[in-house]
Amino acid sequence: MAKRKTTGWPEAPVRRAVPAEHWKQLRRGDRVSVKLAPGFENPGQVDAVSSDHSVVWVNLDGGRGRTLVHCGDGVEIVRQES
């Protein structure tokens, strides 16, 4: 039986994802707007933030569920002023 050999792995190391500075200010209960792309915004409330602030869980308004956003996703989270 032939062995399966994998070649062509990238030589570059995996790049660490670093959250934007304003992500470090997010706290549970904050009202935010999750901007997926220009013109596509989903308002909601922060449910949880990871200890390194790279992951944020947001409960979307209107019963649209809970979504996880990672700082490497290219999604912007903006705190709404109350």
C-alpha positions as CSV (number, residue, x, y, z in Angstrom):
1,M,0.0,0.0,0.0
2,A,1.4,3.4,-0.9
3,K,2.0,6.0,1.7
4,R,0.4,9.4,1.2
5,K,3.0,12.1,1.3
6,T,2.1,15.8,1.7
7,T,4.4,18.3,0.1
8,G,4.2,22.0,-0.6
9,W,3.5,23.2,2.9
10,P,4.0,27.0,3.2
11,E,7.4,27.9,4.6
12,A,6.2,31.1,6.3
13,P,5.2,30.9,10.0
14,V,1.6,31.3,11.0
15,R,0.9,35.0,11.6
16,R,-0.6,35.9,15.0
17,A,-3.8,37.8,14.8
18,V,-3.8,40.9,16.9
19,P,-7.0,42.7,17.9
20,A,-7.4,46.4,17.1
21,E,-6.9,48.7,20.1
22,H,-10.6,49.6,20.4
23,W,-11.4,45.9,20.8
24,K,-9.5,46.0,24.1
25,Q,-12.1,48.5,25.4
26,L,-15.1,46.2,24.8
27,R,-16.9,44.8,27.8
28,R,-19.9,42.5,28.4
29,G,-23.1,44.4,28.0
30,D,-21.7,47.1,25.6
31,R,-24.0,48.0,22.7
32,V,-22.1,47.5,19.4
33,S,-22.5,47.5,15.7
34,V,-20.9,44.6,13.8
35,K,-19.8,45.8,10.4
36,L,-19.5,42.8,8.0
37,A,-19.0,44.9,4.8
38,P,-19.8,48.4,3.7
39,G,-23.5,48.9,4.1
40,F,-24.0,45.6,6.1
41,E,-24.2,46.4,9.8
42,N,-25.8,44.3,12.6
43,P,-26.5,45.9,15.9
44,G,-26.2,43.9,19.1
45,Q,-24.8,43.5,22.6
46,V,-21.5,42.1,23.6
47,D,-22.1,38.8,25.4
48,A,-18.5,37.7,26.1
49,V,-14.9,38.7,25.3
50,S,-11.9,36.4,25.4
51,S,-9.1,37.2,27.8
52,D,-6.8,38.4,25.0
53,H,-9.6,40.4,23.3
54,S,-9.2,38.5,20.0
55,V,-12.6,36.9,20.2
56,V,-16.0,38.6,20.9
57,W,-19.4,37.0,21.2
58,V,-22.3,39.3,20.2
59,N,-26.0,38.7,20.7
60,L,-27.5,40.3,17.6
61,D,-30.7,42.3,17.9
62,G,-34.0,41.2,16.5
63,G,-33.6,37.5,17.6
64,R,-30.9,36.9,14.9
65,G,-28.8,34.8,17.3
66,R,-25.4,35.0,18.7
67,T,-22.3,35.4,16.6
68,L,-18.6,34.9,17.2
69,V,-16.2,37.4,15.7
70,H,-12.5,36.9,15.6
71,C,-10.0,39.8,15.1
72,G,-8.6,38.0,12.0
73,D,-12.0,37.8,10.3
74,G,-11.9,41.3,8.8
75,V,-15.0,42.3,10.6
76,E,-15.2,45.6,12.4
77,I,-16.9,46.0,15.8
78,V,-17.8,49.6,16.8
79,R,-19.1,50.5,20.2
80,Q,-22.3,52.5,20.1
81,E,-22.6,55.6,22.3
82,S,-25.5,55.4,24.7
